[in-house]
């Protein structure tokens, strides 16, 4: 099928921030391609809900972003859904601790591949379609790219690399394609909460001027702003962190 509506591919969009982003862009009249790796049931449920609101406006595509051959296929399938691509949101990521002295090469490869390598090669695979419609890219960074989290050196390095990649691509792909980033603070906690995790959360909120967690809609609306309403912004990373980046 073809459409006159803009189309966005959102990675890791079956749940959490990715799903909220897909819903927000859809609400603004976009068609969305919902990428997932393992969460097929959730991806289909989201697509069904959005298609009930507007037929033939939401699609799903499966793939493992750590596998190079899947990246090209994901891009091709996303474009084939409607024949165009106007936005790419690199939301999918891996997150787990890697204390120095305990981290393995597999840990390194998983985090770097998911958080840095995959966004680069997915942008590259989507390049022709994005150029055709003077599209935009939004990469999801993390405040830990600048203020590292203890015992997460590889994760922090991967996100710092993604921040640098965002700025570099913004220069290299201009003027046809805009590339920006969103850097969330305390928005969603890990799905499995422990007493230690709760103490960590309390410390984070204690360093956050707004003294509360944000909402996934805060991230989704910022992404939508960058894709829909910011034609003269590129190469910037917007912190959505309740002011936490002000703290030392």
Legacy VTK file of the C-alpha trace (Angstrom):
# vtk DataFile Version 3.0
C-alpha trace
ASCII
DATASET POLYDATA
POINTS 248 float
0.000 0.000 0.000
0.981 3.649 -0.361
0.167 6.581 1.875
0.492 10.332 1.946
0.933 10.270 5.709
4.472 10.342 7.106
5.812 7.005 8.328
8.130 6.251 11.253
10.024 3.111 12.190
10.405 2.788 15.972
12.721 0.095 17.293
11.817 -1.754 20.473
8.291 -0.410 20.154
6.269 -3.284 21.583
6.271 -1.884 25.135
7.392 0.915 27.452
8.840 4.048 25.846
8.769 2.649 22.336
5.068 1.821 22.503
4.271 5.243 23.931
6.230 6.863 21.116
4.386 4.844 18.481
1.051 5.882 20.019
2.055 9.551 20.177
3.197 9.703 16.544
0.095 7.819 15.458
-2.041 10.340 17.328
-0.340 13.044 15.282
-1.351 11.399 12.037
1.720 9.295 11.307
1.787 5.691 10.216
4.062 3.625 12.432
6.182 0.525 11.924
6.528 -1.216 15.274
9.766 -3.165 15.545
10.086 -5.955 18.093
12.462 -8.793 18.793
10.616 -11.241 21.068
7.423 -9.455 22.134
5.232 -10.398 19.168
2.012 -10.564 21.168
2.478 -7.062 22.557
3.524 -5.667 19.178
0.449 -7.146 17.481
-1.846 -5.886 20.214
-0.481 -2.362 19.845
-0.755 -2.455 16.053
-4.316 -3.805 16.274
-5.329 -1.038 18.656
-3.863 1.663 16.415
-5.393 0.152 13.279
-8.794 0.188 14.956
-8.363 3.930 15.294
-7.120 4.333 11.699
-7.043 1.362 9.321
-3.751 0.396 7.647
-1.737 2.812 9.770
0.332 0.483 11.974
2.586 -2.399 11.003
4.947 -4.744 12.798
8.384 -6.025 11.863
10.468 -8.552 13.771
14.235 -8.657 13.982
17.284 -8.964 16.200
19.225 -5.706 15.977
22.365 -7.463 17.159
22.354 -9.468 13.922
23.722 -7.545 10.963
21.591 -9.418 8.421
18.417 -8.545 10.323
19.116 -4.808 10.225
18.906 -4.543 6.453
15.787 -6.706 6.384
14.080 -4.574 9.037
14.747 -1.437 6.981
13.486 -3.030 3.759
10.336 -4.346 5.384
9.632 -1.009 7.066
9.814 0.816 3.750
7.775 -1.851 1.958
4.841 -1.365 4.358
3.824 1.928 2.726
6.555 2.727 0.218
8.072 5.539 2.257
9.911 6.352 5.467
10.021 9.781 7.098
11.316 9.039 10.578
13.489 6.576 12.440
13.488 6.323 16.228
16.378 4.253 17.580
14.778 3.347 20.889
15.753 -0.308 21.434
18.686 -0.817 23.779
20.337 -3.216 26.199
21.012 -2.334 29.845
22.724 -4.342 32.574
25.662 -3.891 34.973
29.214 -4.790 33.935
31.481 -4.196 36.966
35.151 -3.869 36.090
36.815 -7.218 36.758
33.637 -9.172 36.055
32.595 -8.048 32.570
32.992 -10.448 29.668
33.597 -9.916 25.974
30.041 -11.115 25.379
28.784 -8.339 27.681
30.800 -5.820 25.685
29.485 -7.092 22.357
25.857 -7.176 23.503
25.848 -3.607 24.828
27.924 -2.024 22.075
26.079 -3.871 19.319
22.608 -3.055 20.637
23.210 0.522 21.730
25.721 1.835 19.190
26.331 -0.478 16.248
22.667 -1.187 15.489
21.573 2.485 15.379
24.392 3.348 12.980
23.719 0.523 10.561
19.961 0.986 10.745
20.350 4.651 9.813
22.597 3.568 6.963
20.068 0.989 5.768
17.219 3.530 5.909
19.210 6.310 4.264
17.734 6.252 0.735
14.140 6.324 1.980
14.846 8.995 4.596
16.629 11.176 2.060
13.763 10.909 -0.391
11.386 12.502 2.113
13.906 14.717 3.954
13.210 12.730 7.090
14.468 12.777 10.646
16.237 10.464 13.054
15.891 10.496 16.839
18.280 8.440 18.936
17.441 7.638 22.550
20.527 8.425 24.599
20.693 8.480 28.423
21.833 10.970 31.031
24.417 8.321 31.965
26.208 9.111 28.712
27.514 12.218 30.486
27.145 11.273 34.150
28.166 7.614 34.371
26.300 5.136 36.513
28.483 3.080 38.819
29.151 -0.496 37.713
27.793 0.185 34.209
30.939 1.308 32.319
30.163 -0.481 29.057
26.555 0.701 28.970
27.648 4.280 29.667
30.313 4.079 26.976
27.798 2.761 24.459
25.409 5.624 25.111
28.216 8.199 25.055
29.182 6.774 21.685
25.579 7.115 20.509
25.577 10.770 21.586
28.720 11.402 19.540
27.251 9.456 16.635
24.115 11.612 16.767
26.102 14.805 16.368
28.358 13.327 13.704
25.465 12.035 11.614
23.711 15.380 11.919
26.685 16.980 10.135
27.157 14.227 7.586
23.506 13.815 6.604
22.527 17.482 6.433
20.727 19.131 4.771
18.446 16.271 3.716
18.146 14.475 7.072
17.978 15.876 10.591
19.461 13.808 13.424
18.764 14.540 17.082
18.678 12.750 20.407
16.549 12.558 23.529
18.226 11.792 26.828
15.776 10.455 29.426
16.300 10.752 33.146
14.125 8.975 35.727
11.193 7.923 33.573
10.703 4.171 33.869
12.418 2.027 36.468
13.580 -1.523 35.772
10.676 -3.934 35.575
12.032 -6.025 38.462
12.356 -3.932 41.596
14.370 -4.872 44.692
15.078 -3.135 47.992
18.503 -2.121 46.705
16.952 -0.799 43.518
14.430 1.174 45.570
17.254 2.835 47.521
18.954 3.689 44.245
15.734 5.214 42.927
15.377 7.342 46.030
18.932 8.631 45.605
18.217 9.543 41.988
15.050 11.447 42.882
16.961 13.227 45.633
19.254 14.652 42.950
16.378 15.611 40.648
15.185 19.217 41.071
11.580 18.353 40.170
11.659 15.622 42.873
9.600 13.125 40.889
9.802 10.669 38.065
8.760 11.648 34.602
6.186 9.925 32.447
6.734 8.017 29.193
4.602 10.659 27.478
7.294 13.223 28.331
9.729 11.291 26.153
7.225 10.476 23.424
6.141 14.086 23.053
9.738 15.265 22.833
10.453 12.711 20.111
7.317 13.782 18.269
8.357 17.427 18.568
11.737 16.682 17.001
10.198 14.724 14.135
7.122 16.879 13.505
7.709 20.427 14.672
11.447 21.142 14.662
12.547 21.566 11.027
15.464 23.810 12.026
16.896 21.658 14.821
19.597 19.093 14.153
22.586 17.753 16.056
21.089 18.369 19.488
20.358 16.081 22.408
17.455 17.182 24.585
17.581 16.059 28.226
14.180 15.104 29.592
15.259 14.472 33.149
13.444 16.783 35.559
16.593 18.883 35.821
18.820 16.072 37.049
21.555 16.948 34.584
22.005 20.148 36.597
23.219 18.147 39.572
26.839 17.157 40.120
LINES 1 249
248 0 1 2 3 4 5 6 7 8 9 10 11 12 13 14 15 16 17 18 19 20 21 22 23 24 25 26 27 28 29 30 31 32 33 34 35 36 37 38 39 40 41 42 43 44 45 46 47 48 49 50 51 52 53 54 55 56 57 58 59 60 61 62 63 64 65 66 67 68 69 70 71 72 73 74 75 76 77 78 79 80 81 82 83 84 85 86 87 88 89 90 91 92 93 94 95 96 97 98 99 100 101 102 103 104 105 106 107 108 109 110 111 112 113 114 115 116 117 118 119 120 121 122 123 124 125 126 127 128 129 130 131 132 133 134 135 136 137 138 139 140 141 142 143 144 145 146 147 148 149 150 151 152 153 154 155 156 157 158 159 160 161 162 163 164 165 166 167 168 169 170 171 172 173 174 175 176 177 178 179 180 181 182 183 184 185 186 187 188 189 190 191 192 193 194 195 196 197 198 199 200 201 202 203 204 205 206 207 208 209 210 211 212 213 214 215 216 217 218 219 220 221 222 223 224 225 226 227 228 229 230 231 232 233 234 235 236 237 238 239 240 241 242 243 244 245 246 247
